[in-house]
Amino acid sequence: MMRHPFVLAALGLGALFLALHLGGGRQSVGVLSGTVMGGPGSMGFGVLYALAWFGAVLAAPVLLLAGLADSLLGRVRRARR
């Protein structure tokens, strides 16, 4: 069974966020409040972590629901034929 591309994208966003979180990205998010410590590399890592967090919290659930709904509608369409 092949997974829907939206579901795979949602899982990818979650995996990216988890990898950055385990890599210590949460400590670098001080860039949002202006308390950057560690230089430009840390600032870039913090921005990347914040974008991954927004993707995991806002985009991933929408993609997951869209993929599941499309999958279910496809099954209903095939059952009516």
PyMOL Python script that loads the backbone (N, CA, C, O; Angstrom):
from pymol import cmd

cmd.read_pdbstr("""\
ATOM      1  N   MET A   1       0.844  -1.181   0.000  1.00  0.00           N
ATOM      2  CA  MET A   1       0.000   0.000   0.000  1.00  0.00           C
ATOM      3  C   MET A   1       0.889   1.244   0.000  1.00  0.00           C
ATOM      4  O   MET A   1       1.765   1.399   0.851  1.00  0.00           O
ATOM      5  N   MET A   2       0.649   2.117  -0.961  1.00  0.00           N
ATOM      6  CA  MET A   2       1.420   3.350  -1.058  1.00  0.00           C
ATOM      7  C   MET A   2       0.727   4.451  -0.272  1.00  0.00           C
ATOM      8  O   MET A   2      -0.489   4.621  -0.360  1.00  0.00           O
ATOM      9  N   ARG A   3       1.505   5.189   0.490  1.00  0.00           N
ATOM     10  CA  ARG A   3       0.938   6.278   1.273  1.00  0.00           C
ATOM     11  C   ARG A   3       0.709   7.494   0.402  1.00  0.00           C
ATOM     12  O   ARG A   3       1.378   7.684  -0.614  1.00  0.00           O
ATOM     13  N   HIS A   4      -0.228   8.302   0.806  1.00  0.00           N
ATOM     14  CA  HIS A   4      -0.562   9.533   0.092  1.00  0.00           C
ATOM     15  C   HIS A   4       0.574  10.545   0.263  1.00  0.00           C
ATOM     16  O   HIS A   4       1.181  10.600   1.332  1.00  0.00           O
ATOM     17  N   PRO A   5       0.875  11.344  -0.759  1.00  0.00           N
ATOM     18  CA  PRO A   5       1.966  12.326  -0.657  1.00  0.00           C
ATOM     19  C   PRO A   5       1.772  13.344   0.467  1.00  0.00           C
ATOM     20  O   PRO A   5       2.748  13.791   1.069  1.00  0.00           O
ATOM     21  N   PHE A   6       0.523  13.713   0.752  1.00  0.00           N
ATOM     22  CA  PHE A   6       0.289  14.662   1.849  1.00  0.00           C
ATOM     23  C   PHE A   6       0.666  14.043   3.191  1.00  0.00           C
ATOM     24  O   PHE A   6       1.234  14.717   4.051  1.00  0.00           O
ATOM     25  N   VAL A   7       0.353  12.775   3.369  1.00  0.00           N
ATOM     26  CA  VAL A   7       0.696  12.089   4.621  1.00  0.00           C
ATOM     27  C   VAL A   7       2.210  11.985   4.745  1.00  0.00           C
ATOM     28  O   VAL A   7       2.758  12.185   5.829  1.00  0.00           O
ATOM     29  N   LEU A   8       2.890  11.675   3.645  1.00  0.00           N
ATOM     30  CA  LEU A   8       4.354  11.596   3.672  1.00  0.00           C
ATOM     31  C   LEU A   8       4.980  12.956   3.979  1.00  0.00           C
ATOM     32  O   LEU A   8       5.980  13.026   4.694  1.00  0.00           O
ATOM     33  N   ALA A   9       4.410  14.023   3.453  1.00  0.00           N
ATOM     34  CA  ALA A   9       4.918  15.366   3.744  1.00  0.00           C
ATOM     35  C   ALA A   9       4.728  15.708   5.223  1.00  0.00           C
ATOM     36  O   ALA A   9       5.612  16.303   5.840  1.00  0.00           O
ATOM     37  N   ALA A  10       3.589  15.338   5.787  1.00  0.00           N
ATOM     38  CA  ALA A  10       3.339  15.592   7.209  1.00  0.00           C
ATOM     39  C   ALA A  10       4.329  14.816   8.072  1.00  0.00           C
ATOM     40  O   ALA A  10       4.859  15.351   9.045  1.00  0.00           O
ATOM     41  N   LEU A  11       4.577  13.568   7.719  1.00  0.00           N
ATOM     42  CA  LEU A  11       5.544  12.770   8.467  1.00  0.00           C
ATOM     43  C   LEU A  11       6.952  13.338   8.319  1.00  0.00           C
ATOM     44  O   LEU A  11       7.738  13.310   9.266  1.00  0.00           O
ATOM     45  N   GLY A  12       7.270  13.851   7.139  1.00  0.00           N
ATOM     46  CA  GLY A  12       8.583  14.466   6.922  1.00  0.00           C
ATOM     47  C   GLY A  12       8.776  15.720   7.756  1.00  0.00           C
ATOM     48  O   GLY A  12       9.851  15.937   8.315  1.00  0.00           O
ATOM     49  N   LEU A  13       7.741  16.547   7.843  1.00  0.00           N
ATOM     50  CA  LEU A  13       7.826  17.752   8.675  1.00  0.00           C
ATOM     51  C   LEU A  13       8.012  17.386  10.149  1.00  0.00           C
ATOM     52  O   LEU A  13       8.785  18.021  10.866  1.00  0.00           O
ATOM     53  N   GLY A  14       7.302  16.367  10.580  1.00  0.00           N
ATOM     54  CA  GLY A  14       7.455  15.918  11.962  1.00  0.00           C
ATOM     55  C   GLY A  14       8.840  15.357  12.229  1.00  0.00           C
ATOM     56  O   GLY A  14       9.415  15.598  13.290  1.00  0.00           O
ATOM     57  N   ALA A  15       9.375  14.616  11.280  1.00  0.00           N
ATOM     58  CA  ALA A  15      10.716  14.042  11.437  1.00  0.00           C
ATOM     59  C   ALA A  15      11.783  15.131  11.451  1.00  0.00           C
ATOM     60  O   ALA A  15      12.738  15.057  12.225  1.00  0.00           O
ATOM     61  N   LEU A  16      11.625  16.145  10.593  1.00  0.00           N
ATOM     62  CA  LEU A  16      12.574  17.263  10.568  1.00  0.00           C
ATOM     63  C   LEU A  16      12.562  18.000  11.897  1.00  0.00           C
ATOM     64  O   LEU A  16      13.617  18.316  12.447  1.00  0.00           O
ATOM     65  N   PHE A  17      11.369  18.273  12.412  1.00  0.00           N
ATOM     66  CA  PHE A  17      11.274  18.963  13.703  1.00  0.00           C
ATOM     67  C   PHE A  17      11.892  18.130  14.815  1.00  0.00           C
ATOM     68  O   PHE A  17      12.597  18.664  15.672  1.00  0.00           O
ATOM     69  N   LEU A  18      11.634  16.829  14.810  1.00  0.00           N
ATOM     70  CA  LEU A  18      12.199  15.957  15.841  1.00  0.00           C
ATOM     71  C   LEU A  18      13.722  15.940  15.772  1.00  0.00           C
ATOM     72  O   LEU A  18      14.390  15.987  16.805  1.00  0.00           O
ATOM     73  N   ALA A  19      14.270  15.874  14.570  1.00  0.00           N
ATOM     74  CA  ALA A  19      15.725  15.869  14.413  1.00  0.00           C
ATOM     75  C   ALA A  19      16.342  17.171  14.929  1.00  0.00           C
ATOM     76  O   ALA A  19      17.362  17.145  15.617  1.00  0.00           O
ATOM     77  N   LEU A  20      15.727  18.304  14.598  1.00  0.00           N
ATOM     78  CA  LEU A  20      16.248  19.589  15.065  1.00  0.00           C
ATOM     79  C   LEU A  20      16.083  19.735  16.574  1.00  0.00           C
ATOM     80  O   LEU A  20      16.937  20.323  17.238  1.00  0.00           O
ATOM     81  N   HIS A  21      15.004  19.210  17.112  1.00  0.00           N
ATOM     82  CA  HIS A  21      14.780  19.283  18.553  1.00  0.00           C
ATOM     83  C   HIS A  21      15.816  18.449  19.301  1.00  0.00           C
ATOM     84  O   HIS A  21      16.378  18.887  20.305  1.00  0.00           O
ATOM     85  N   LEU A  22      16.056  17.248  18.798  1.00  0.00           N
ATOM     86  CA  LEU A  22      17.056  16.398  19.432  1.00  0.00           C
ATOM     87  C   LEU A  22      18.462  16.954  19.244  1.00  0.00           C
ATOM     88  O   LEU A  22      19.355  16.661  20.038  1.00  0.00           O
ATOM     89  N   GLY A  23      18.664  17.751  18.204  1.00  0.00           N
ATOM     90  CA  GLY A  23      19.959  18.386  17.966  1.00  0.00           C
ATOM     91  C   GLY A  23      20.202  19.619  18.816  1.00  0.00           C
ATOM     92  O   GLY A  23      21.271  20.224  18.729  1.00  0.00           O
ATOM     93  N   GLY A  24      19.240  20.004  19.632  1.00  0.00           N
ATOM     94  CA  GLY A  24      19.413  21.133  20.534  1.00  0.00           C
ATOM     95  C   GLY A  24      18.962  22.470  19.964  1.00  0.00           C
ATOM     96  O   GLY A  24      19.447  23.520  20.385  1.00  0.00           O
ATOM     97  N   GLY A  25      18.052  22.440  19.023  1.00  0.00           N
ATOM     98  CA  GLY A  25      17.601  23.681  18.396  1.00  0.00           C
ATOM     99  C   GLY A  25      16.789  24.577  19.299  1.00  0.00           C
ATOM    100  O   GLY A  25      16.721  25.785  19.074  1.00  0.00           O
ATOM    101  N   ARG A  26      16.178  24.012  20.309  1.00  0.00           N
ATOM    102  CA  ARG A  26      15.317  24.815  21.171  1.00  0.00           C
ATOM    103  C   ARG A  26      16.101  25.908  21.905  1.00  0.00           C
ATOM    104  O   ARG A  26      15.571  26.987  22.169  1.00  0.00           O
ATOM    105  N   GLN A  27      17.346  25.624  22.227  1.00  0.00           N
ATOM    106  CA  GLN A  27      18.160  26.615  22.932  1.00  0.00           C
ATOM    107  C   GLN A  27      18.550  27.782  22.026  1.00  0.00           C
ATOM    108  O   GLN A  27      18.901  28.857  22.512  1.00  0.00           O
ATOM    109  N   SER A  28      18.489  27.572  20.715  1.00  0.00           N
ATOM    110  CA  SER A  28      18.890  28.613  19.772  1.00  0.00           C
ATOM    111  C   SER A  28      17.743  29.504  19.325  1.00  0.00           C
ATOM    112  O   SER A  28      17.957  30.387  18.495  1.00  0.00           O
ATOM    113  N   VAL A  29      16.557  29.314  19.832  1.00  0.00           N
ATOM    114  CA  VAL A  29      15.399  30.083  19.393  1.00  0.00           C
ATOM    115  C   VAL A  29      15.375  31.472  20.027  1.00  0.00           C
ATOM    116  O   VAL A  29      14.453  32.246  19.767  1.00  0.00           O
ATOM    117  N   GLY A  30      16.339  31.794  20.828  1.00  0.00           N
ATOM    118  CA  GLY A  30      16.424  33.122  21.430  1.00  0.00           C
ATOM    119  C   GLY A  30      16.482  34.232  20.408  1.00  0.00           C
ATOM    120  O   GLY A  30      16.297  35.400  20.750  1.00  0.00           O
ATOM    121  N   VAL A  31      16.739  33.887  19.148  1.00  0.00           N
ATOM    122  CA  VAL A  31      16.780  34.892  18.098  1.00  0.00           C
ATOM    123  C   VAL A  31      15.434  35.610  17.977  1.00  0.00           C
ATOM    124  O   VAL A  31      15.392  36.777  17.587  1.00  0.00           O
ATOM    125  N   LEU A  32      14.348  34.934  18.303  1.00  0.00           N
ATOM    126  CA  LEU A  32      13.033  35.554  18.196  1.00  0.00           C
ATOM    127  C   LEU A  32      12.820  36.645  19.238  1.00  0.00           C
ATOM    128  O   LEU A  32      12.055  37.581  19.005  1.00  0.00           O
ATOM    129  N   SER A  33      13.480  36.535  20.369  1.00  0.00           N
ATOM    130  CA  SER A  33      13.328  37.553  21.400  1.00  0.00           C
ATOM    131  C   SER A  33      14.506  38.518  21.444  1.00  0.00           C
ATOM    132  O   SER A  33      14.536  39.434  22.266  1.00  0.00           O
ATOM    133  N   GLY A  34      15.481  38.307  20.553  1.00  0.00           N
ATOM    134  CA  GLY A  34      16.629  39.198  20.500  1.00  0.00           C
ATOM    135  C   GLY A  34      17.725  38.849  21.464  1.00  0.00           C
ATOM    136  O   GLY A  34      18.611  39.674  21.690  1.00  0.00           O
ATOM    137  N   THR A  35      17.716  37.674  22.043  1.00  0.00           N
ATOM    138  CA  THR A  35      18.745  37.260  22.999  1.00  0.00           C
ATOM    139  C   THR A  35      19.609  36.161  22.394  1.00  0.00           C
ATOM    140  O   THR A  35      19.744  35.080  22.968  1.00  0.00           O
ATOM    141  N   VAL A  36      20.188  36.442  21.240  1.00  0.00           N
ATOM    142  CA  VAL A  36      21.003  35.463  20.534  1.00  0.00           C
ATOM    143  C   VAL A  36      22.330  35.280  21.257  1.00  0.00           C
ATOM    144  O   VAL A  36      23.017  36.247  21.585  1.00  0.00           O
ATOM    145  N   MET A  37      22.669  34.040  21.493  1.00  0.00           N
ATOM    146  CA  MET A  37      23.963  33.732  22.092  1.00  0.00           C
ATOM    147  C   MET A  37      24.605  32.652  21.230  1.00  0.00           C
ATOM    148  O   MET A  37      24.022  31.588  21.024  1.00  0.00           O
ATOM    149  N   GLY A  38      25.785  32.923  20.737  1.00  0.00           N
ATOM    150  CA  GLY A  38      26.471  31.913  19.963  1.00  0.00           C
ATOM    151  C   GLY A  38      26.796  32.330  18.545  1.00  0.00           C
ATOM    152  O   GLY A  38      27.427  31.554  17.827  1.00  0.00           O
ATOM    153  N   GLY A  39      26.412  33.476  18.115  1.00  0.00           N
ATOM    154  CA  GLY A  39      26.798  33.956  16.804  1.00  0.00           C
ATOM    155  C   GLY A  39      25.806  33.652  15.704  1.00  0.00           C
ATOM    156  O   GLY A  39      24.695  33.186  15.960  1.00  0.00           O
ATOM    157  N   PRO A  40      26.224  33.922  14.462  1.00  0.00           N
ATOM    158  CA  PRO A  40      25.326  33.766  13.309  1.00  0.00           C
ATOM    159  C   PRO A  40      24.895  32.325  13.064  1.00  0.00           C
ATOM    160  O   PRO A  40      23.764  32.085  12.641  1.00  0.00           O
ATOM    161  N   GLY A  41      25.777  31.365  13.323  1.00  0.00           N
ATOM    162  CA  GLY A  41      25.407  29.954  13.122  1.00  0.00           C
ATOM    163  C   GLY A  41      24.271  29.545  14.035  1.00  0.00           C
ATOM    164  O   GLY A  41      23.345  28.847  13.622  1.00  0.00           O
ATOM    165  N   SER A  42      24.351  29.981  15.269  1.00  0.00           N
ATOM    166  CA  SER A  42      23.291  29.679  16.232  1.00  0.00           C
ATOM    167  C   SER A  42      22.004  30.392  15.850  1.00  0.00           C
ATOM    168  O   SER A  42      20.911  29.861  16.046  1.00  0.00           O
ATOM    169  N   MET A  43      22.135  31.591  15.306  1.00  0.00           N
ATOM    170  CA  MET A  43      20.951  32.336  14.892  1.00  0.00           C
ATOM    171  C   MET A  43      20.246  31.614  13.737  1.00  0.00           C
ATOM    172  O   MET A  43      19.021  31.490  13.742  1.00  0.00           O
ATOM    173  N   GLY A  44      21.003  31.143  12.763  1.00  0.00           N
ATOM    174  CA  GLY A  44      20.419  30.398  11.643  1.00  0.00           C
ATOM    175  C   GLY A  44      19.766  29.111  12.101  1.00  0.00           C
ATOM    176  O   GLY A  44      18.699  28.743  11.610  1.00  0.00           O
ATOM    177  N   PHE A  45      20.401  28.422  13.041  1.00  0.00           N
ATOM    178  CA  PHE A  45      19.846  27.186  13.578  1.00  0.00           C
ATOM    179  C   PHE A  45      18.542  27.457  14.324  1.00  0.00           C
ATOM    180  O   PHE A  45      17.601  26.667  14.251  1.00  0.00           O
ATOM    181  N   GLY A  46      18.493  28.583  15.045  1.00  0.00           N
ATOM    182  CA  GLY A  46      17.277  28.949  15.766  1.00  0.00           C
ATOM    183  C   GLY A  46      16.130  29.277  14.835  1.00  0.00           C
ATOM    184  O   GLY A  46      14.989  28.889  15.087  1.00  0.00           O
ATOM    185  N   VAL A  47      16.425  29.991  13.760  1.00  0.00           N
ATOM    186  CA  VAL A  47      15.387  30.327  12.786  1.00  0.00           C
ATOM    187  C   VAL A  47      14.887  29.049  12.103  1.00  0.00           C
ATOM    188  O   VAL A  47      13.684  28.879  11.907  1.00  0.00           O
ATOM    189  N   LEU A  48      15.805  28.156  11.745  1.00  0.00           N
ATOM    190  CA  LEU A  48      15.426  26.887  11.128  1.00  0.00           C
ATOM    191  C   LEU A  48      14.548  26.057  12.071  1.00  0.00           C
ATOM    192  O   LEU A  48      13.569  25.448  11.641  1.00  0.00           O
ATOM    193  N   TYR A  49      14.907  26.041  13.359  1.00  0.00           N
ATOM    194  CA  TYR A  49      14.110  25.311  14.347  1.00  0.00           C
ATOM    195  C   TYR A  49      12.713  25.930  14.470  1.00  0.00           C
ATOM    196  O   TYR A  49      11.719  25.207  14.531  1.00  0.00           O
ATOM    197  N   ALA A  50      12.635  27.252  14.505  1.00  0.00           N
ATOM    198  CA  ALA A  50      11.331  27.915  14.621  1.00  0.00           C
ATOM    199  C   ALA A  50      10.459  27.613  13.405  1.00  0.00           C
ATOM    200  O   ALA A  50       9.264  27.356  13.551  1.00  0.00           O
ATOM    201  N   LEU A  51      11.042  27.641  12.213  1.00  0.00           N
ATOM    202  CA  LEU A  51      10.277  27.312  11.005  1.00  0.00           C
ATOM    203  C   LEU A  51       9.816  25.853  11.014  1.00  0.00           C
ATOM    204  O   LEU A  51       8.700  25.544  10.597  1.00  0.00           O
ATOM    205  N   ALA A  52      10.680  24.966  11.491  1.00  0.00           N
ATOM    206  CA  ALA A  52      10.298  23.551  11.588  1.00  0.00           C
ATOM    207  C   ALA A  52       9.183  23.369  12.614  1.00  0.00           C
ATOM    208  O   ALA A  52       8.288  22.545  12.418  1.00  0.00           O
ATOM    209  N   TRP A  53       9.230  24.124  13.696  1.00  0.00           N
ATOM    210  CA  TRP A  53       8.175  24.029  14.708  1.00  0.00           C
ATOM    211  C   TRP A  53       6.836  24.482  14.130  1.00  0.00           C
ATOM    212  O   TRP A  53       5.815  23.819  14.312  1.00  0.00           O
ATOM    213  N   PHE A  54       6.850  25.623  13.429  1.00  0.00           N
ATOM    214  CA  PHE A  54       5.617  26.099  12.812  1.00  0.00           C
ATOM    215  C   PHE A  54       5.098  25.096  11.781  1.00  0.00           C
ATOM    216  O   PHE A  54       3.890  24.885  11.673  1.00  0.00           O
ATOM    217  N   GLY A  55       5.989  24.490  11.037  1.00  0.00           N
ATOM    218  CA  GLY A  55       5.586  23.480  10.063  1.00  0.00           C
ATOM    219  C   GLY A  55       4.976  22.258  10.727  1.00  0.00           C
ATOM    220  O   GLY A  55       3.976  21.718  10.254  1.00  0.00           O
ATOM    221  N   ALA A  56       5.581  21.825  11.826  1.00  0.00           N
ATOM    222  CA  ALA A  56       5.079  20.640  12.524  1.00  0.00           C
ATOM    223  C   ALA A  56       3.761  20.918  13.238  1.00  0.00           C
ATOM    224  O   ALA A  56       2.918  20.029  13.355  1.00  0.00           O
ATOM    225  N   VAL A  57       3.583  22.141  13.715  1.00  0.00           N
ATOM    226  CA  VAL A  57       2.375  22.455  14.486  1.00  0.00           C
ATOM    227  C   VAL A  57       1.225  22.947  13.601  1.00  0.00           C
ATOM    228  O   VAL A  57       0.063  22.648  13.875  1.00  0.00           O
ATOM    229  N   LEU A  58       1.540  23.695  12.550  1.00  0.00           N
ATOM    230  CA  LEU A  58       0.486  24.272  11.712  1.00  0.00           C
ATOM    231  C   LEU A  58       0.246  23.495  10.418  1.00  0.00           C
ATOM    232  O   LEU A  58      -0.902  23.204  10.082  1.00  0.00           O
ATOM    233  N   ALA A  59       1.292  23.162   9.701  1.00  0.00           N
ATOM    234  CA  ALA A  59       1.127  22.549   8.380  1.00  0.00           C
ATOM    235  C   ALA A  59       0.925  21.039   8.434  1.00  0.00           C
ATOM    236  O   ALA A  59       0.112  20.497   7.686  1.00  0.00           O
ATOM    237  N   ALA A  60       1.649  20.362   9.304  1.00  0.00           N
ATOM    238  CA  ALA A  60       1.586  18.896   9.335  1.00  0.00           C
ATOM    239  C   ALA A  60       0.178  18.364   9.647  1.00  0.00           C
ATOM    240  O   ALA A  60      -0.261  17.429   8.976  1.00  0.00           O
ATOM    241  N   PRO A  61      -0.543  18.906  10.622  1.00  0.00           N
ATOM    242  CA  PRO A  61      -1.894  18.388  10.863  1.00  0.00           C
ATOM    243  C   PRO A  61      -2.839  18.603   9.684  1.00  0.00           C
ATOM    244  O   PRO A  61      -3.672  17.748   9.386  1.00  0.00           O
ATOM    245  N   VAL A  62      -2.705  19.750   9.014  1.00  0.00           N
ATOM    246  CA  VAL A  62      -3.553  20.028   7.855  1.00  0.00           C
ATOM    247  C   VAL A  62      -3.240  19.044   6.734  1.00  0.00           C
ATOM    248  O   VAL A  62      -4.150  18.492   6.115  1.00  0.00           O
ATOM    249  N   LEU A  63      -1.953  18.823   6.474  1.00  0.00           N
ATOM    250  CA  LEU A  63      -1.552  17.868   5.440  1.00  0.00           C
ATOM    251  C   LEU A  63      -2.016  16.455   5.783  1.00  0.00           C
ATOM    252  O   LEU A  63      -2.476  15.718   4.910  1.00  0.00           O
ATOM    253  N   LEU A  64      -1.897  16.090   7.032  1.00  0.00           N
ATOM    254  CA  LEU A  64      -2.319  14.755   7.463  1.00  0.00           C
ATOM    255  C   LEU A  64      -3.820  14.566   7.269  1.00  0.00           C
ATOM    256  O   LEU A  64      -4.253  13.538   6.749  1.00  0.00           O
ATOM    257  N   LEU A  65      -4.606  15.541   7.680  1.00  0.00           N
ATOM    258  CA  LEU A  65      -6.060  15.446   7.503  1.00  0.00           C
ATOM    259  C   LEU A  65      -6.450  15.448   6.031  1.00  0.00           C
ATOM    260  O   LEU A  65      -7.363  14.725   5.633  1.00  0.00           O
ATOM    261  N   ALA A  66      -5.766  16.254   5.219  1.00  0.00           N
ATOM    262  CA  ALA A  66      -6.070  16.287   3.791  1.00  0.00           C
ATOM    263  C   ALA A  66      -5.736  14.960   3.125  1.00  0.00           C
ATOM    264  O   ALA A  66      -6.493  14.475   2.284  1.00  0.00           O
ATOM    265  N   GLY A  67      -4.616  14.379   3.495  1.00  0.00           N
ATOM    266  CA  GLY A  67      -4.235  13.093   2.933  1.00  0.00           C
ATOM    267  C   GLY A  67      -5.184  11.980   3.335  1.00  0.00           C
ATOM    268  O   GLY A  67      -5.554  11.140   2.516  1.00  0.00           O
ATOM    269  N   LEU A  68      -5.572  11.979   4.593  1.00  0.00           N
ATOM    270  CA  LEU A  68      -6.514  10.957   5.065  1.00  0.00           C
ATOM    271  C   LEU A  68      -7.888  11.122   4.426  1.00  0.00           C
ATOM    272  O   LEU A  68      -8.518  10.135   4.048  1.00  0.00           O
ATOM    273  N   ALA A  69      -8.355  12.360   4.301  1.00  0.00           N
ATOM    274  CA  ALA A  69      -9.653  12.608   3.667  1.00  0.00           C
ATOM    275  C   ALA A  69      -9.632  12.204   2.198  1.00  0.00           C
ATOM    276  O   ALA A  69     -10.583  11.596   1.709  1.00  0.00           O
ATOM    277  N   ASP A  70      -8.564  12.535   1.499  1.00  0.00           N
ATOM    278  CA  ASP A  70      -8.464  12.165   0.092  1.00  0.00           C
ATOM    279  C   ASP A  70      -8.401  10.648  -0.073  1.00  0.00           C
ATOM    280  O   ASP A  70      -8.977  10.093  -1.009  1.00  0.00           O
ATOM    281  N   SER A  71      -7.712  10.000   0.822  1.00  0.00           N
ATOM    282  CA  SER A  71      -7.624   8.538   0.788  1.00  0.00           C
ATOM    283  C   SER A  71      -8.997   7.898   1.020  1.00  0.00           C
ATOM    284  O   SER A  71      -9.379   6.961   0.319  1.00  0.00           O
ATOM    285  N   LEU A  72      -9.714   8.403   1.987  1.00  0.00           N
ATOM    286  CA  LEU A  72     -11.046   7.860   2.274  1.00  0.00           C
ATOM    287  C   LEU A  72     -12.016   8.129   1.126  1.00  0.00           C
ATOM    288  O   LEU A  72     -12.818   7.264   0.772  1.00  0.00           O
ATOM    289  N   LEU A  73     -11.943   9.326   0.545  1.00  0.00           N
ATOM    290  CA  LEU A  73     -12.815   9.630  -0.587  1.00  0.00           C
ATOM    291  C   LEU A  73     -12.487   8.751  -1.788  1.00  0.00           C
ATOM    292  O   LEU A  73     -13.386   8.371  -2.538  1.00  0.00           O
ATOM    293  N   GLY A  74     -11.226   8.428  -1.976  1.00  0.00           N
ATOM    294  CA  GLY A  74     -10.840   7.524  -3.057  1.00  0.00           C
ATOM    295  C   GLY A  74     -11.408   6.130  -2.854  1.00  0.00           C
ATOM    296  O   GLY A  74     -11.816   5.478  -3.814  1.00  0.00           O
ATOM    297  N   ARG A  75     -11.435   5.673  -1.614  1.00  0.00           N
ATOM    298  CA  ARG A  75     -12.014   4.352  -1.314  1.00  0.00           C
ATOM    299  C   ARG A  75     -13.518   4.348  -1.562  1.00  0.00           C
ATOM    300  O   ARG A  75     -14.066   3.376  -2.081  1.00  0.00           O
ATOM    301  N   VAL A  76     -14.182   5.440  -1.188  1.00  0.00           N
ATOM    302  CA  VAL A  76     -15.623   5.540  -1.396  1.00  0.00           C
ATOM    303  C   VAL A  76     -15.933   5.543  -2.894  1.00  0.00           C
ATOM    304  O   VAL A  76     -16.869   4.880  -3.341  1.00  0.00           O
ATOM    305  N   ARG A  77     -15.148   6.286  -3.659  1.00  0.00           N
ATOM    306  CA  ARG A  77     -15.345   6.330  -5.112  1.00  0.00           C
ATOM    307  C   ARG A  77     -15.154   4.960  -5.744  1.00  0.00           C
ATOM    308  O   ARG A  77     -15.924   4.564  -6.620  1.00  0.00           O
ATOM    309  N   ARG A  78     -14.116   4.227  -5.298  1.00  0.00           N
ATOM    310  CA  ARG A  78     -13.860   2.896  -5.852  1.00  0.00           C
ATOM    311  C   ARG A  78     -14.948   1.912  -5.455  1.00  0.00           C
ATOM    312  O   ARG A  78     -15.261   0.998  -6.216  1.00  0.00           O
ATOM    313  N   ALA A  79     -15.523   2.086  -4.281  1.00  0.00           N
ATOM    314  CA  ALA A  79     -16.568   1.174  -3.815  1.00  0.00           C
ATOM    315  C   ALA A  79     -17.888   1.392  -4.586  1.00  0.00           C
ATOM    316  O   ALA A  79     -18.680   0.461  -4.736  1.00  0.00           O
ATOM    317  N   ARG A  80     -18.114   2.599  -5.060  1.00  0.00           N
ATOM    318  CA  ARG A  80     -19.354   2.903  -5.805  1.00  0.00           C
ATOM    319  C   ARG A  80     -19.294   2.421  -7.238  1.00  0.00           C
ATOM    320  O   ARG A  80     -20.341   2.320  -7.877  1.00  0.00           O
ATOM    321  N   ARG A  81     -18.143   2.123  -7.770  1.00  0.00           N
ATOM    322  CA  ARG A  81     -18.022   1.685  -9.163  1.00  0.00           C
ATOM    323  C   ARG A  81     -18.458   0.287  -9.356  1.00  0.00           C
ATOM    324  O   ARG A  81     -18.414  -0.224 -10.475  1.00  0.00           O
TER     325      ARG A  81
END
""", "prot")
cmd.dss("prot")
cmd.show_as("cartoon", "prot")
cmd.util.cbc("prot")
cmd.orient("prot")
